[in-house]
Amino acid sequence: MGFIWTIVIGFVAGIIAKLIMPGDNEPSGFILTTILGIVGAFVATFLGQAMGWYGPNEGAGLIGAVVGALIVLFVYGALVRRRA
């Protein structure tokens, strides 16, 4: 059940991040939005554990996943603009 819950939270986090930070060169579609949110959750968990906000077995919640997805979107947009 944890894997399915991670996908659902990742999808919701990806949608919220794309609504907060829209752009022309962003990934779109169900699968890419879900991957964006899941990667965002991993980024938020890694940064939160590195800063001492989360313990070793704790993960980022929905808000953390959205913040992580925003970071991923920002980096993705910077790389796309740099190539153009």
FIGUMI-626293 format. One record per atom (N, C-alpha, C, O): x, y, z; residue number from 1. Coordinates in steps of 0.05 Angstrom, whole numbers, plus 5000, padded with zeros to 4 digits. Example, Ala and Ser with C-alpha at 12.3 -4.5 7.8 and 13.67 -1.06 7.14 Angstrom:
// FIGUMI-626293
<atom x="5264" y="4886" z="5156" k="1"/>
<atom x="5246" y="4910" z="5156" k="1"/>
<atom x="5264" y="4934" z="5156" k="1"/>
<atom x="5285" y="4934" z="5169" k="1"/>
<atom x="5257" y="4955" z="5142" k="2"/>
<atom x="5273" y="4979" z="5143" k="2"/>
<atom x="5258" y="5001" z="5157" k="2"/>
<atom x="5268" y="5023" z="5161" k="2"/>
***
This chain:
// FIGUMI-626293
<atom x="5016" y="4976" z="5000" k="1"/>
<atom x="5000" y="5000" z="5000" k="1"/>
<atom x="5017" y="5025" z="5000" k="1"/>
<atom x="5009" y="5046" z="4990" k="1"/>
<atom x="5041" y="5024" z="5012" k="2"/>
<atom x="5059" y="5047" z="5013" k="2"/>
<atom x="5068" y="5056" z="4986" k="2"/>
<atom x="5070" y="5081" z="4981" k="2"/>
<atom x="5072" y="5038" z="4967" k="3"/>
<atom x="5081" y="5045" z="4940" k="3"/>
<atom x="5059" y="5060" z="4925" k="3"/>
<atom x="5064" y="5080" z="4912" k="3"/>
<atom x="5034" y="5050" z="4928" k="4"/>
<atom x="5011" y="5064" z="4914" k="4"/>
<atom x="5007" y="5091" z="4927" k="4"/>
<atom x="5001" y="5110" z="4913" k="4"/>
<atom x="5010" y="5093" z="4953" k="5"/>
<atom x="5006" y="5119" z="4967" k="5"/>
<atom x="5027" y="5139" z="4958" k="5"/>
<atom x="5022" y="5162" z="4955" k="5"/>
<atom x="5052" y="5129" z="4954" k="6"/>
<atom x="5073" y="5147" z="4944" k="6"/>
<atom x="5067" y="5157" z="4916" k="6"/>
<atom x="5072" y="5181" z="4911" k="6"/>
<atom x="5056" y="5140" z="4899" k="7"/>
<atom x="5049" y="5149" z="4872" k="7"/>
<atom x="5026" y="5170" z="4873" k="7"/>
<atom x="5027" y="5190" z="4859" k="7"/>
<atom x="5007" y="5165" z="4890" k="8"/>
<atom x="4984" y="5184" z="4892" k="8"/>
<atom x="4994" y="5211" z="4903" k="8"/>
<atom x="4987" y="5232" z="4892" k="8"/>
<atom x="5010" y="5211" z="4924" k="9"/>
<atom x="5021" y="5236" z="4935" k="9"/>
<atom x="5039" y="5249" z="4915" k="9"/>
<atom x="5039" y="5274" z="4912" k="9"/>
<atom x="5055" y="5234" z="4901" k="10"/>
<atom x="5073" y="5245" z="4880" k="10"/>
<atom x="5057" y="5258" z="4858" k="10"/>
<atom x="5064" y="5280" z="4848" k="10"/>
<atom x="5035" y="5246" z="4849" k="11"/>
<atom x="5018" y="5257" z="4828" k="11"/>
<atom x="5006" y="5284" z="4838" k="11"/>
<atom x="5006" y="5304" z="4823" k="11"/>
<atom x="4995" y="5284" z="4862" k="12"/>
<atom x="4983" y="5308" z="4873" k="12"/>
<atom x="5004" y="5330" z="4876" k="12"/>
<atom x="4999" y="5353" z="4869" k="12"/>
<atom x="5027" y="5323" z="4886" k="13"/>
<atom x="5049" y="5343" z="4890" k="13"/>
<atom x="5058" y="5354" z="4863" k="13"/>
<atom x="5063" y="5378" z="4860" k="13"/>
<atom x="5059" y="5337" z="4842" k="14"/>
<atom x="5067" y="5346" z="4816" k="14"/>
<atom x="5047" y="5365" z="4804" k="14"/>
<atom x="5054" y="5385" z="4791" k="14"/>
<atom x="5021" y="5359" z="4807" k="15"/>
<atom x="5000" y="5377" z="4797" k="15"/>
<atom x="5001" y="5404" z="4811" k="15"/>
<atom x="5000" y="5425" z="4798" k="15"/>
<atom x="5004" y="5404" z="4838" k="16"/>
<atom x="5005" y="5429" z="4853" k="16"/>
<atom x="5029" y="5445" z="4845" k="16"/>
<atom x="5028" y="5469" z="4841" k="16"/>
<atom x="5052" y="5432" z="4841" k="17"/>
<atom x="5077" y="5446" z="4833" k="17"/>
<atom x="5074" y="5458" z="4806" k="17"/>
<atom x="5083" y="5481" z="4801" k="17"/>
<atom x="5061" y="5444" z="4787" k="18"/>
<atom x="5057" y="5454" z="4760" k="18"/>
<atom x="5037" y="5477" z="4760" k="18"/>
<atom x="5039" y="5495" z="4743" k="18"/>
<atom x="5018" y="5477" z="4778" k="19"/>
<atom x="4999" y="5500" z="4780" k="19"/>
<atom x="5013" y="5524" z="4792" k="19"/>
<atom x="5007" y="5547" z="4784" k="19"/>
<atom x="5031" y="5520" z="4811" k="20"/>
<atom x="5045" y="5543" z="4824" k="20"/>
<atom x="5065" y="5555" z="4805" k="20"/>
<atom x="5068" y="5579" z="4804" k="20"/>
<atom x="5079" y="5538" z="4790" k="21"/>
<atom x="5101" y="5547" z="4772" k="21"/>
<atom x="5096" y="5538" z="4744" k="21"/>
<atom x="5109" y="5519" z="4734" k="21"/>
<atom x="5077" y="5551" z="4729" k="22"/>
<atom x="5072" y="5542" z="4702" k="22"/>
<atom x="5094" y="5551" z="4683" k="22"/>
<atom x="5109" y="5569" z="4689" k="22"/>
<atom x="5096" y="5537" z="4661" k="23"/>
<atom x="5116" y="5544" z="4641" k="23"/>
<atom x="5112" y="5529" z="4615" k="23"/>
<atom x="5098" y="5509" z="4615" k="23"/>
<atom x="5124" y="5539" z="4594" k="24"/>
<atom x="5121" y="5526" z="4567" k="24"/>
<atom x="5138" y="5501" z="4565" k="24"/>
<atom x="5129" y="5482" z="4552" k="24"/>
<atom x="5161" y="5501" z="4577" k="25"/>
<atom x="5180" y="5478" z="4573" k="25"/>
<atom x="5180" y="5459" z="4596" k="25"/>
<atom x="5201" y="5448" z="4603" k="25"/>
<atom x="5157" y="5455" z="4609" k="26"/>
<atom x="5155" y="5437" z="4631" k="26"/>
<atom x="5145" y="5409" z="4622" k="26"/>
<atom x="5131" y="5407" z="4602" k="26"/>
<atom x="5152" y="5389" z="4637" k="27"/>
<atom x="5142" y="5362" z="4629" k="27"/>
<atom x="5112" y="5361" z="4633" k="27"/>
<atom x="5101" y="5372" z="4652" k="27"/>
<atom x="5098" y="5347" z="4616" k="28"/>
<atom x="5069" y="5345" z="4618" k="28"/>
<atom x="5061" y="5316" z="4615" k="28"/>
<atom x="5077" y="5299" z="4607" k="28"/>
<atom x="5036" y="5310" z="4622" k="29"/>
<atom x="5026" y="5283" z="4620" k="29"/>
<atom x="5024" y="5271" z="4648" k="29"/>
<atom x="5037" y="5279" z="4667" k="29"/>
<atom x="5008" y="5250" z="4650" k="30"/>
<atom x="5003" y="5237" z="4675" k="30"/>
<atom x="5029" y="5225" z="4687" k="30"/>
<atom x="5035" y="5229" z="4710" k="30"/>
<atom x="5043" y="5210" z="4671" k="31"/>
<atom x="5067" y="5196" z="4681" k="31"/>
<atom x="5089" y="5216" z="4688" k="31"/>
<atom x="5101" y="5213" z="4709" k="31"/>
<atom x="5094" y="5236" z="4672" k="32"/>
<atom x="5115" y="5255" z="4678" k="32"/>
<atom x="5108" y="5273" z="4702" k="32"/>
<atom x="5125" y="5280" z="4718" k="32"/>
<atom x="5082" y="5279" z="4705" k="33"/>
<atom x="5074" y="5294" z="4729" k="33"/>
<atom x="5077" y="5278" z="4754" k="33"/>
<atom x="5086" y="5288" z="4774" k="33"/>
<atom x="5071" y="5252" z="4753" k="34"/>
<atom x="5075" y="5234" z="4775" k="34"/>
<atom x="5104" y="5231" z="4782" k="34"/>
<atom x="5112" y="5233" z="4805" k="34"/>
<atom x="5121" y="5228" z="4762" k="35"/>
<atom x="5150" y="5225" z="4766" k="35"/>
<atom x="5161" y="5251" z="4778" k="35"/>
<atom x="5178" y="5250" z="4796" k="35"/>
<atom x="5151" y="5274" z="4768" k="36"/>
<atom x="5160" y="5300" z="4779" k="36"/>
<atom x="5154" y="5301" z="4809" k="36"/>
<atom x="5171" y="5309" z="4825" k="36"/>
<atom x="5130" y="5294" z="4817" k="37"/>
<atom x="5123" y="5294" z="4845" k="37"/>
<atom x="5139" y="5274" z="4862" k="37"/>
<atom x="5147" y="5281" z="4884" k="37"/>
<atom x="5143" y="5250" z="4852" k="38"/>
<atom x="5158" y="5230" z="4866" k="38"/>
<atom x="5188" y="5239" z="4870" k="38"/>
<atom x="5199" y="5237" z="4891" k="38"/>
<atom x="5199" y="5249" z="4848" k="39"/>
<atom x="5227" y="5259" z="4850" k="39"/>
<atom x="5228" y="5283" z="4869" k="39"/>
<atom x="5247" y="5285" z="4885" k="39"/>
<atom x="5208" y="5300" z="4868" k="40"/>
<atom x="5206" y="5322" z="4887" k="40"/>
<atom x="5205" y="5313" z="4916" k="40"/>
<atom x="5217" y="5325" z="4934" k="40"/>
<atom x="5190" y="5291" z="4921" k="41"/>
<atom x="5189" y="5280" z="4948" k="41"/>
<atom x="5216" y="5270" z="4957" k="41"/>
<atom x="5224" y="5274" z="4980" k="41"/>
<atom x="5230" y="5256" z="4939" k="42"/>
<atom x="5257" y="5247" z="4946" k="42"/>
<atom x="5276" y="5270" z="4951" k="42"/>
<atom x="5293" y="5269" z="4969" k="42"/>
<atom x="5274" y="5291" z="4934" k="43"/>
<atom x="5292" y="5314" z="4938" k="43"/>
<atom x="5286" y="5327" z="4965" k="43"/>
<atom x="5304" y="5334" z="4980" k="43"/>
<atom x="5260" y="5331" z="4972" k="44"/>
<atom x="5252" y="5343" z="4997" k="44"/>
<atom x="5261" y="5326" z="5021" k="44"/>
<atom x="5270" y="5336" z="5041" k="44"/>
<atom x="5259" y="5300" z="5018" k="45"/>
<atom x="5267" y="5282" z="5040" k="45"/>
<atom x="5297" y="5283" z="5044" k="45"/>
<atom x="5307" y="5285" z="5066" k="45"/>
<atom x="5312" y="5283" z="5022" k="46"/>
<atom x="5341" y="5285" z="5023" k="46"/>
<atom x="5350" y="5311" z="5036" k="46"/>
<atom x="5366" y="5311" z="5055" k="46"/>
<atom x="5339" y="5333" z="5026" k="47"/>
<atom x="5347" y="5359" z="5037" k="47"/>
<atom x="5338" y="5362" z="5066" k="47"/>
<atom x="5352" y="5373" z="5083" k="47"/>
<atom x="5314" y="5352" z="5073" k="48"/>
<atom x="5304" y="5354" z="5100" k="48"/>
<atom x="5321" y="5338" z="5120" k="48"/>
<atom x="5326" y="5346" z="5142" k="48"/>
<atom x="5330" y="5314" z="5111" k="49"/>
<atom x="5347" y="5298" z="5128" k="49"/>
<atom x="5374" y="5310" z="5131" k="49"/>
<atom x="5387" y="5309" z="5152" k="49"/>
<atom x="5384" y="5322" z="5109" k="50"/>
<atom x="5411" y="5335" z="5111" k="50"/>
<atom x="5410" y="5359" z="5129" k="50"/>
<atom x="5430" y="5366" z="5142" k="50"/>
<atom x="5387" y="5373" z="5131" k="51"/>
<atom x="5385" y="5397" z="5148" k="51"/>
<atom x="5376" y="5390" z="5176" k="51"/>
<atom x="5374" y="5408" z="5193" k="51"/>
<atom x="5369" y="5365" z="5181" k="52"/>
<atom x="5361" y="5357" z="5207" k="52"/>
<atom x="5331" y="5360" z="5213" k="52"/>
<atom x="5322" y="5358" z="5236" k="52"/>
<atom x="5315" y="5366" z="5192" k="53"/>
<atom x="5286" y="5369" z="5196" k="53"/>
<atom x="5272" y="5342" z="5199" k="53"/>
<atom x="5252" y="5340" z="5213" k="53"/>
<atom x="5282" y="5322" z="5185" k="54"/>
<atom x="5270" y="5295" z="5186" k="54"/>
<atom x="5291" y="5276" z="5197" k="54"/>
<atom x="5315" y="5279" z="5194" k="54"/>
<atom x="5280" y="5255" z="5211" k="55"/>
<atom x="5297" y="5234" z="5221" k="55"/>
<atom x="5305" y="5215" z="5199" k="55"/>
<atom x="5297" y="5218" z="5176" k="55"/>
<atom x="5322" y="5195" z="5207" k="56"/>
<atom x="5332" y="5176" z="5186" k="56"/>
<atom x="5309" y="5160" z="5172" k="56"/>
<atom x="5312" y="5154" z="5149" k="56"/>
<atom x="5288" y="5154" z="5186" k="57"/>
<atom x="5266" y="5138" z="5174" k="57"/>
<atom x="5242" y="5155" z="5167" k="57"/>
<atom x="5221" y="5144" z="5162" k="57"/>
<atom x="5244" y="5181" z="5168" k="58"/>
<atom x="5222" y="5198" z="5161" k="58"/>
<atom x="5224" y="5209" z="5133" k="58"/>
<atom x="5246" y="5212" z="5122" k="58"/>
<atom x="5201" y="5213" z="5120" k="59"/>
<atom x="5201" y="5224" z="5094" k="59"/>
<atom x="5185" y="5250" z="5093" k="59"/>
<atom x="5171" y="5257" z="5112" k="59"/>
<atom x="5188" y="5264" z="5071" k="60"/>
<atom x="5174" y="5289" z="5068" k="60"/>
<atom x="5144" y="5283" z="5063" k="60"/>
<atom x="5137" y="5263" z="5050" k="60"/>
<atom x="5127" y="5300" z="5073" k="61"/>
<atom x="5098" y="5298" z="5068" k="61"/>
<atom x="5090" y="5311" z="5042" k="61"/>
<atom x="5107" y="5316" z="5025" k="61"/>
<atom x="5065" y="5318" z="5040" k="62"/>
<atom x="5055" y="5330" z="5015" k="62"/>
<atom x="5068" y="5358" z="5011" k="62"/>
<atom x="5076" y="5364" z="4988" k="62"/>
<atom x="5069" y="5374" z="5031" k="63"/>
<atom x="5081" y="5401" z="5028" k="63"/>
<atom x="5110" y="5399" z="5020" k="63"/>
<atom x="5119" y="5413" z="5003" k="63"/>
<atom x="5125" y="5381" z="5033" k="64"/>
<atom x="5153" y="5377" z="5026" k="64"/>
<atom x="5156" y="5367" z="4998" k="64"/>
<atom x="5174" y="5375" z="4984" k="64"/>
<atom x="5138" y="5349" z="4990" k="65"/>
<atom x="5139" y="5339" z="4962" k="65"/>
<atom x="5134" y="5361" z="4942" k="65"/>
<atom x="5146" y="5361" z="4921" k="65"/>
<atom x="5115" y="5379" z="4948" k="66"/>
<atom x="5110" y="5401" z="4930" k="66"/>
<atom x="5134" y="5420" z="4929" k="66"/>
<atom x="5141" y="5428" z="4907" k="66"/>
<atom x="5146" y="5426" z="4951" k="67"/>
<atom x="5170" y="5443" z="4951" k="67"/>
<atom x="5193" y="5429" z="4935" k="67"/>
<atom x="5206" y="5442" z="4919" k="67"/>
<atom x="5196" y="5403" z="4939" k="68"/>
<atom x="5216" y="5389" z="4924" k="68"/>
<atom x="5210" y="5388" z="4894" k="68"/>
<atom x="5229" y="5391" z="4878" k="68"/>
<atom x="5185" y="5385" z="4887" k="69"/>
<atom x="5177" y="5386" z="4859" k="69"/>
<atom x="5182" y="5413" z="4847" k="69"/>
<atom x="5189" y="5416" z="4823" k="69"/>
<atom x="5177" y="5434" z="4862" k="70"/>
<atom x="5183" y="5461" z="4852" k="70"/>
<atom x="5213" y="5465" z="4847" k="70"/>
<atom x="5221" y="5477" z="4828" k="70"/>
<atom x="5229" y="5454" z="4865" k="71"/>
<atom x="5258" y="5455" z="4860" k="71"/>
<atom x="5266" y="5440" z="4835" k="71"/>
<atom x="5282" y="5450" z="4819" k="71"/>
<atom x="5254" y="5416" z="4831" k="72"/>
<atom x="5260" y="5401" z="4807" k="72"/>
<atom x="5251" y="5416" z="4782" k="72"/>
<atom x="5265" y="5416" z="4762" k="72"/>
<atom x="5227" y="5428" z="4783" k="73"/>
<atom x="5217" y="5444" z="4760" k="73"/>
<atom x="5235" y="5467" z="4754" k="73"/>
<atom x="5240" y="5473" z="4731" k="73"/>
<atom x="5245" y="5481" z="4775" k="74"/>
<atom x="5263" y="5503" z="4771" k="74"/>
<atom x="5289" y="5495" z="4757" k="74"/>
<atom x="5299" y="5507" z="4739" k="74"/>
<atom x="5301" y="5473" z="4767" k="75"/>
<atom x="5326" y="5463" z="4755" k="75"/>
<atom x="5321" y="5454" z="4726" k="75"/>
<atom x="5337" y="5459" z="4709" k="75"/>
<atom x="5299" y="5440" z="4722" k="76"/>
<atom x="5292" y="5431" z="4695" k="76"/>
<atom x="5288" y="5454" z="4676" k="76"/>
<atom x="5299" y="5454" z="4653" k="76"/>
<atom x="5274" y="5475" z="4685" k="77"/>
<atom x="5271" y="5499" z="4668" k="77"/>
<atom x="5297" y="5513" z="4662" k="77"/>
<atom x="5301" y="5523" z="4640" k="77"/>
<atom x="5315" y="5514" z="4682" k="78"/>
<atom x="5341" y="5527" z="4678" k="78"/>
<atom x="5357" y="5511" z="4658" k="78"/>
<atom x="5371" y="5523" z="4641" k="78"/>
<atom x="5356" y="5485" z="4659" k="79"/>
<atom x="5371" y="5469" z="4640" k="79"/>
<atom x="5360" y="5471" z="4612" k="79"/>
<atom x="5375" y="5472" z="4592" k="79"/>
<atom x="5334" y="5472" z="4609" k="80"/>
<atom x="5322" y="5475" z="4582" k="80"/>
<atom x="5328" y="5502" z="4570" k="80"/>
<atom x="5334" y="5504" z="4547" k="80"/>
<atom x="5326" y="5523" z="4587" k="81"/>
<atom x="5333" y="5550" z="4577" k="81"/>
<atom x="5362" y="5552" z="4569" k="81"/>
<atom x="5369" y="5567" z="4550" k="81"/>
<atom x="5379" y="5539" z="4583" k="82"/>
<atom x="5408" y="5540" z="4578" k="82"/>
<atom x="5415" y="5527" z="4551" k="82"/>
<atom x="5432" y="5536" z="4537" k="82"/>
<atom x="5400" y="5505" z="4544" k="83"/>
<atom x="5405" y="5491" z="4519" k="83"/>
<atom x="5394" y="5507" z="4495" k="83"/>
<atom x="5405" y="5504" z="4473" k="83"/>
<atom x="5374" y="5523" z="4499" k="84"/>
<atom x="5361" y="5537" z="4477" k="84"/>
<atom x="5377" y="5561" z="4468" k="84"/>
<atom x="5369" y="5575" z="4450" k="84"/>
***
